[in-house]
Amino acid sequence: MAPQQRQTRRRRLAFVAATVAATAALASGPGFAAGTGAARAADPPAPTPAVTPVPVPPAVPPQPTTPAVPEPEKPRADVPAFGAYLDYGARGVARISELSQWLGGAELRVGHTYLPGDRWSNIEGAPGFLDVWADWRTEKDDRMLVLNVPMMERNEENVSDAQVRMLLRRAAAGEFDHHFRALGERLVELKVPDTVIVLGWEMNGITYTHRCGPDPESWKTYWNRIVTTMRAVPGQKFKFDFTPTRGRDAIPWTQCYPGDDTVDIIGMDSYDQPTGLSFDEQIKEPYGLQEHVDFAKAHKKPISYPEWGLFRNGDNAEYMRRMLAWMDEHKPLYNTLTDYCPHGVWQCGKNPKASEVYRSVLFGRTDPDPAPTEPTGPTTPTDPPKPTTPPACSPLDLGDWVEYWLGGKLCLRFDWFSRNR
């Protein structure tokens, strides 16, 4: 993702964190969340995948409804898997079935989320964070859980190249191996041992502390240590996805490739940027779409597109049409659209032309090569029912941002004194 967009979201999250801390005192006293997980504000703030969330899980996580498609008798490896990034937590799971309905029952077999990169305890998969995703994955055999895993804590804190270089050398010596052993054990414990792990994504850029540029050799050694450590966990079946961003960026991504023995999938994050770059140029540019496909073929690896979507060129229907056609032609193992503004088409009302293309191409898709079907029904997500307020309880108006992260309104009870006498 672009650094400018992430910086804006970090400032917003700082405000949210301070406000939620203040409301936590109320929540721990005579109050609780009313309608937690049920209300969704119009145009909620777009979640940033790798920015540190304020993990205040809902008291009762929302349960996804069953998509209007028949359950397969067995996994179907011949059908390309697709999905969208819809939110990092329980809301993301609930919205998978809603997006499926908007797409005429199209089968979204991929669930995609991100581990927070703020501290090592979250990179280890803190209890409670991944449970709802694991439950979704295990409901059907042919589903796929895609998990972006940071390689460093403080992953978006603008750490200098000199500091990154020092950290990479410590990592290459094995100092951080135990964190990834803990993550591997956590995923096996949750019964999702076949998770696709997008490790150290967009390493060829300048955004993340886990970037490759300051010391490519140490970075590759570190990647290999992580994969070796996680593959040693009993019961694991992990697949490791090496995913740079399209183009050269800070360093050619081929210089970060750690080797065929520890890479299962070669992915690419490919947004419609920079401004004015045509899709043909995105294909032909150095380290672009064509080189990605050719590189993967030379190394006998499947491809993927964990992040893709609109960006610098606005509501670009041509990009949407060409990108979908490109994936139909080259058949990635999976792809997940980033579905929030400015990138998305379902949760973002600013891209109606691209939204129409996306929906018409994928409407009702359950087969490898389906014929497009004319969409019918609503063209925007359907909001869930409004939450109900318990008796003797007064909802507090904390604003959309705080309520978004809390998962609903905070409700202050007036009968707490009598209940505790």
C-alpha positions as CSV (number, residue, x, y, z in Angstrom):
1,M,0.0,0.0,0.0
2,A,1.0,3.6,-0.6
3,P,2.9,5.3,2.3
4,Q,0.9,8.5,2.1
5,Q,-2.4,6.7,2.7
6,R,-1.0,4.7,5.6
7,Q,0.4,7.8,7.3
8,T,-3.1,9.4,7.3
9,R,-4.6,6.2,8.8
10,R,-2.0,6.1,11.5
11,R,-2.9,9.6,12.7
12,R,-6.6,8.6,12.7
13,L,-5.8,5.4,14.7
14,A,-3.9,7.4,17.2
15,F,-7.0,9.4,18.0
16,V,-9.1,6.2,18.1
17,A,-6.7,4.5,20.5
18,A,-6.8,7.5,22.9
19,T,-10.6,7.7,22.8
20,V,-11.1,3.9,23.2
21,A,-8.8,4.0,26.2
22,A,-11.1,6.6,27.8
23,T,-14.2,4.6,27.1
24,A,-12.7,1.4,28.4
25,A,-13.1,2.7,32.0
26,L,-16.8,3.0,31.4
27,A,-17.0,-0.4,29.8
28,S,-15.2,-2.0,32.8
29,G,-17.7,-0.3,35.2
30,P,-21.5,-0.3,35.0
31,G,-21.7,-0.4,31.2
32,F,-21.4,-2.7,28.2
33,A,-21.6,-2.7,24.4
34,A,-25.2,-2.5,23.1
35,G,-25.8,-4.4,19.9
36,T,-22.1,-5.2,19.5
37,G,-21.2,-6.3,16.0
38,A,-24.7,-5.6,14.6
39,A,-24.6,-1.9,13.6
40,R,-22.5,-0.7,10.7
41,A,-22.2,3.1,10.2
42,A,-22.6,4.4,6.7
43,D,-19.2,4.5,5.0
44,P,-17.1,3.3,8.0
45,P,-13.5,4.3,8.1
46,A,-11.5,2.0,5.8
47,P,-9.4,-0.5,7.8
48,T,-5.7,-0.5,6.9
49,P,-4.4,-4.0,6.7
50,A,-1.1,-3.7,8.4
51,V,-1.7,-0.7,10.6
52,T,-1.9,-1.6,14.3
53,P,-5.6,-2.1,15.1
54,V,-7.1,-1.5,18.5
55,P,-8.3,-5.1,19.1
56,V,-11.6,-4.6,21.1
57,P,-13.4,-7.8,20.0
58,P,-17.2,-7.8,20.1
59,A,-18.9,-9.6,23.0
60,V,-20.7,-11.8,20.5
61,P,-18.9,-11.9,17.1
62,P,-21.3,-11.6,14.1
63,Q,-21.8,-14.9,12.3
64,P,-21.7,-15.0,8.5
65,T,-24.8,-16.1,6.8
66,T,-24.6,-19.1,4.4
67,P,-23.9,-18.1,0.8
68,A,-26.7,-19.0,-1.6
69,V,-24.6,-21.6,-3.4
70,P,-24.6,-25.4,-2.9
71,E,-21.9,-26.9,-0.8
72,P,-19.4,-28.8,-2.9
73,E,-19.0,-32.5,-2.3
74,K,-15.2,-32.2,-2.2
75,P,-12.5,-29.5,-2.7
76,R,-12.3,-28.3,-6.3
77,A,-8.7,-27.4,-7.1
78,D,-9.7,-26.7,-10.7
79,V,-11.9,-23.7,-9.8
80,P,-9.9,-20.5,-9.3
81,A,-10.3,-19.2,-5.8
82,F,-11.1,-15.5,-5.2
83,G,-12.3,-13.2,-2.5
84,A,-11.7,-9.8,-1.1
85,Y,-10.2,-8.1,1.9
86,L,-13.2,-6.7,3.7
87,D,-12.0,-6.0,7.3
88,Y,-9.2,-7.5,9.4
89,G,-11.6,-8.9,12.1
90,A,-15.0,-10.4,12.7
91,R,-16.7,-7.9,10.4
92,G,-14.5,-9.1,7.5
93,V,-15.9,-12.6,8.0
94,A,-19.5,-11.5,8.2
95,R,-19.2,-9.5,5.0
96,I,-18.0,-12.4,3.0
97,S,-21.5,-13.8,2.7
98,E,-22.9,-10.3,2.0
99,L,-20.5,-9.8,-0.9
100,S,-21.4,-13.2,-2.2
101,Q,-25.1,-12.2,-2.2
102,W,-24.2,-9.0,-4.1
103,L,-22.4,-11.1,-6.6
104,G,-25.4,-13.3,-7.2
105,G,-24.3,-16.2,-5.0
106,A,-20.7,-16.2,-6.4
107,E,-18.6,-18.5,-4.3
108,L,-15.9,-16.5,-2.4
109,R,-13.5,-19.3,-1.3
110,V,-10.8,-17.0,0.1
111,G,-10.8,-15.2,3.4
112,H,-8.0,-12.7,3.8
113,T,-6.8,-10.9,6.9
114,Y,-3.6,-9.4,8.4
115,L,-1.8,-9.8,11.7
116,P,-1.0,-6.5,13.4
117,G,2.6,-5.5,13.1
118,D,2.9,-3.4,16.3
119,R,4.4,-5.9,18.7
120,W,5.7,-9.5,18.7
121,S,2.8,-10.8,20.8
122,N,0.3,-9.9,18.0
123,I,2.6,-11.3,15.3
124,E,2.5,-14.6,17.2
125,G,-1.3,-14.6,16.7
126,A,-2.7,-13.4,20.0
127,P,-5.6,-15.5,21.4
128,G,-9.0,-14.3,20.1
129,F,-7.8,-12.5,17.0
130,L,-7.7,-15.4,14.5
131,D,-10.5,-17.6,16.0
132,V,-13.3,-16.3,13.9
133,W,-11.3,-16.7,10.7
134,A,-10.4,-20.2,11.6
135,D,-14.0,-21.0,12.2
136,W,-14.9,-19.7,8.8
137,R,-12.2,-21.7,7.1
138,T,-13.1,-25.0,8.7
139,E,-16.8,-24.8,7.7
140,K,-15.9,-26.0,4.2
141,D,-13.1,-28.1,2.9
142,D,-12.4,-26.0,-0.2
143,R,-12.0,-22.7,1.5
144,M,-8.6,-20.9,1.8
145,L,-7.4,-18.7,4.6
146,V,-4.8,-16.1,3.5
147,L,-2.9,-14.4,6.3
148,N,-0.4,-11.6,5.9
149,V,2.3,-12.0,8.4
150,P,4.8,-9.1,9.3
151,M,8.4,-10.2,9.7
152,M,9.2,-7.4,12.3
153,E,7.4,-5.6,15.1
154,R,7.0,-1.8,14.8
155,N,6.4,-2.6,11.2
156,E,5.0,0.8,10.2
157,E,6.9,3.2,12.5
158,N,9.2,4.7,9.8
159,V,12.2,2.8,11.1
160,S,15.4,4.1,9.4
161,D,17.4,2.0,7.0
162,A,20.3,1.8,9.5
163,Q,17.9,0.3,12.1
164,V,16.3,-2.0,9.6
165,R,19.8,-3.3,8.6
166,M,20.7,-4.0,12.2
167,L,17.4,-5.8,12.8
168,L,17.7,-7.9,9.7
169,R,21.2,-9.0,10.8
170,R,19.9,-10.0,14.3
171,A,17.0,-11.8,12.6
172,A,19.3,-13.7,10.3
173,A,21.2,-14.9,13.3
174,G,18.0,-16.5,14.7
175,E,17.0,-14.0,17.4
176,F,13.3,-13.9,16.4
177,D,12.7,-17.5,15.4
178,H,10.6,-18.3,18.5
179,H,7.9,-15.8,17.5
180,F,7.2,-17.7,14.3
181,R,7.3,-21.1,16.0
182,A,4.5,-19.7,18.4
183,L,2.5,-18.5,15.4
184,G,2.8,-21.9,13.6
185,E,1.7,-23.7,16.8
186,R,-1.2,-21.3,17.2
187,L,-2.5,-21.9,13.6
188,V,-2.3,-25.7,14.0
189,E,-4.1,-25.4,17.3
190,L,-6.9,-23.5,15.5
191,K,-7.1,-26.3,12.9
192,V,-6.0,-24.1,10.0
193,P,-2.6,-25.8,9.3
194,D,-2.9,-25.2,5.6
195,T,-3.0,-21.4,5.9
196,V,-1.4,-19.4,3.0
197,I,1.1,-17.1,4.7
198,V,1.9,-13.9,2.8
199,L,5.2,-13.3,4.6
200,G,6.9,-9.9,4.6
201,W,4.7,-8.6,1.8
202,E,5.8,-5.6,-0.4
203,M,9.4,-6.1,0.8
204,N,10.7,-4.3,-2.3
205,G,9.2,-1.0,-1.1
206,I,10.0,1.6,1.5
207,T,7.0,1.4,3.8
208,Y,7.7,-1.5,6.2
209,T,10.3,-2.3,8.8
210,H,10.4,-5.8,7.2
211,R,11.6,-4.4,3.9
212,C,14.4,-6.0,2.0
213,G,16.4,-3.1,0.5
214,P,18.7,-2.2,3.4
215,D,20.3,-5.7,3.5
216,P,18.9,-8.2,0.9
217,E,21.2,-11.1,1.9
218,S,20.2,-10.9,5.6
219,W,16.5,-10.5,4.5
220,K,16.7,-13.7,2.5
221,T,18.4,-15.6,5.3
222,Y,15.7,-14.4,7.7
223,W,12.9,-15.5,5.4
224,N,14.4,-18.9,5.1
225,R,14.8,-19.2,8.9
226,I,11.1,-18.3,9.4
227,V,9.9,-20.8,6.8
228,T,12.1,-23.5,8.2
229,T,10.9,-22.8,11.8
230,M,7.3,-22.9,10.9
231,R,7.6,-26.0,8.7
232,A,9.1,-27.8,11.8
233,V,5.8,-27.4,13.7
234,P,4.0,-30.8,13.9
235,G,0.9,-31.0,11.8
236,Q,1.6,-27.9,9.6
237,K,0.8,-27.7,5.9
238,F,1.5,-24.0,5.4
239,K,2.1,-22.5,2.0
240,F,4.4,-19.5,1.9
241,D,3.6,-16.7,-0.6
242,F,6.5,-14.3,-1.7
243,T,4.6,-11.1,-2.6
244,P,6.4,-7.9,-3.8
245,T,4.6,-4.9,-5.1
246,R,4.4,-4.5,-8.9
247,G,7.3,-2.6,-10.5
248,R,10.8,-1.9,-9.3
249,D,10.0,0.3,-6.3
250,A,13.0,0.7,-3.9
251,I,14.8,-2.4,-5.1
252,P,14.1,-5.0,-7.9
253,W,12.0,-7.7,-6.2
254,T,14.0,-10.4,-7.9
255,Q,16.9,-9.5,-5.7
256,C,14.9,-10.4,-2.6
257,Y,13.8,-13.8,-3.8
258,P,14.9,-16.3,-1.1
259,G,14.9,-19.4,-3.3
260,D,12.6,-22.1,-4.5
261,D,13.0,-24.4,-1.5
262,T,11.2,-22.0,0.8
263,V,8.7,-20.3,-1.6
264,D,5.4,-22.1,-2.5
265,I,3.7,-19.2,-4.3
266,I,5.0,-16.1,-6.1
267,G,2.4,-13.3,-5.6
268,M,2.2,-9.7,-6.6
269,D,0.3,-6.7,-5.1
270,S,-0.8,-4.8,-8.1
271,Y,-2.9,-1.5,-7.8
272,D,-3.8,0.9,-10.6
273,Q,-0.9,3.3,-10.1
274,P,1.0,5.5,-10.7
275,T,-1.2,8.2,-12.3
276,G,-1.4,7.9,-16.0
277,L,0.1,4.4,-16.3
278,S,-2.0,2.3,-18.7
279,F,-2.7,-1.3,-18.2
280,D,-0.4,-2.2,-21.1
281,E,2.4,-0.4,-19.4
282,Q,1.6,-2.2,-16.1
283,I,2.2,-5.4,-18.1
284,K,5.4,-4.4,-19.8
285,E,7.1,-2.3,-17.2
286,P,10.3,-3.7,-15.6
287,Y,9.3,-6.1,-12.8
288,G,5.7,-5.7,-13.9
289,L,2.8,-8.1,-14.5
290,Q,4.5,-10.0,-17.4
291,E,7.8,-10.4,-15.6
292,H,5.9,-11.7,-12.6
293,V,4.2,-14.4,-14.7
294,D,7.4,-15.3,-16.5
295,F,9.5,-15.5,-13.3
296,A,7.0,-17.8,-11.6
297,K,6.9,-20.0,-14.7
298,A,10.7,-20.3,-14.7
299,H,10.6,-21.3,-11.1
300,K,7.7,-23.7,-11.5
301,K,5.5,-21.8,-9.0
302,P,1.9,-20.8,-9.1
303,I,1.1,-17.1,-8.9
304,S,-1.3,-15.1,-6.8
305,Y,-2.6,-11.5,-6.3
306,P,-3.2,-11.0,-2.6
307,E,-3.8,-7.3,-3.0
308,W,-5.2,-5.5,-6.1
309,G,-7.6,-2.8,-6.9
310,L,-8.1,0.8,-8.1
311,F,-5.9,3.7,-6.9
312,R,-4.3,6.7,-8.5
313,N,-6.4,6.6,-11.7
314,G,-9.8,6.8,-10.0
315,D,-12.9,4.9,-11.1
316,N,-11.0,3.2,-13.9
317,A,-13.4,0.6,-15.6
318,E,-10.7,-0.3,-18.2
319,Y,-8.3,-1.3,-15.4
320,M,-10.9,-3.4,-13.7
321,R,-11.9,-5.1,-17.0
322,R,-8.3,-5.8,-18.0
323,M,-7.1,-7.0,-14.6
324,L,-10.0,-9.5,-14.4
325,A,-9.2,-10.7,-17.9
326,W,-5.5,-11.0,-17.0
327,M,-6.3,-13.2,-14.1
328,D,-8.7,-15.3,-16.1
329,E,-5.9,-15.8,-18.6
330,H,-3.1,-16.6,-16.2
331,K,-5.1,-18.4,-13.6
332,P,-3.6,-17.4,-10.2
333,L,-4.0,-19.8,-7.3
334,Y,-6.1,-17.1,-5.7
335,N,-6.8,-13.4,-5.8
336,T,-8.3,-11.0,-3.3
337,L,-9.5,-7.5,-4.2
338,T,-8.8,-4.8,-1.5
339,D,-12.3,-3.6,-1.0
340,Y,-12.3,-0.2,0.7
341,C,-11.9,3.3,-0.7
342,P,-10.1,4.2,-2.8
343,H,-9.4,0.6,-4.0
344,G,-12.7,-1.2,-3.8
345,V,-16.0,-1.6,-5.6
346,W,-18.5,-2.9,-3.0
347,Q,-17.7,-1.0,0.2
348,C,-16.6,2.1,-1.8
349,G,-19.3,4.1,-3.6
350,K,-16.8,6.3,-5.3
351,N,-16.1,3.8,-8.1
352,P,-19.5,3.0,-9.7
353,K,-18.1,2.2,-13.2
354,A,-15.5,-0.2,-12.0
355,S,-18.0,-1.7,-9.6
356,E,-20.4,-2.5,-12.5
357,V,-17.6,-4.2,-14.4
358,Y,-16.4,-6.3,-11.4
359,R,-20.0,-7.3,-10.6
360,S,-20.9,-8.2,-14.1
361,V,-17.8,-10.4,-14.7
362,L,-18.0,-12.3,-11.4
363,F,-21.8,-12.4,-10.9
364,G,-22.8,-16.0,-10.0
365,R,-19.3,-17.4,-10.7
366,T,-18.8,-20.9,-9.4
367,D,-17.2,-22.6,-12.4
368,P,-13.8,-22.3,-13.9
369,D,-14.9,-20.5,-17.1
370,P,-18.4,-19.2,-16.5
371,A,-20.5,-17.2,-18.9
372,P,-21.2,-13.7,-17.5
373,T,-24.8,-13.3,-16.1
374,E,-26.7,-10.1,-16.0
375,P,-26.7,-8.9,-12.4
376,T,-29.9,-8.3,-10.5
377,G,-30.8,-7.0,-7.1
378,P,-29.1,-4.4,-4.9
379,T,-26.0,-2.7,-6.0
380,T,-24.8,-1.7,-2.6
381,P,-24.1,-3.7,0.6
382,T,-27.2,-4.3,2.8
383,D,-26.7,-3.0,6.3
384,P,-27.5,-5.5,9.1
385,P,-30.4,-4.8,11.5
386,K,-30.1,-2.0,13.9
387,P,-29.0,-3.0,17.4
388,T,-31.5,-3.1,20.2
389,T,-30.9,-1.3,23.5
390,P,-31.2,-3.3,26.7
391,P,-33.7,-2.1,29.3
392,A,-32.4,0.5,31.9
393,C,-29.6,1.3,29.6
394,S,-28.6,4.6,27.9
395,P,-26.4,4.4,24.8
396,L,-23.5,6.8,24.7
397,D,-22.8,8.8,21.5
398,L,-19.1,8.3,21.0
399,G,-18.9,9.1,17.3
400,D,-18.6,6.8,14.3
401,W,-14.9,6.2,14.6
402,V,-15.0,4.9,18.2
403,E,-18.2,2.9,17.6
404,Y,-16.6,1.3,14.5
405,W,-13.7,0.0,16.5
406,L,-15.8,-1.0,19.5
407,G,-18.2,-2.9,17.2
408,G,-21.3,-0.9,18.4
409,K,-22.5,1.7,20.8
410,L,-21.4,1.6,24.4
411,C,-24.4,1.4,26.7
412,L,-24.4,2.8,30.3
413,R,-26.7,0.8,32.6
414,F,-28.6,2.6,35.4
415,D,-29.6,-0.6,37.4
416,W,-26.1,-1.7,38.1
417,F,-26.2,-0.5,41.8
418,S,-29.4,-2.5,42.6
419,R,-28.0,-5.6,40.8
420,N,-24.9,-5.6,43.0
421,R,-26.6,-5.1,46.4
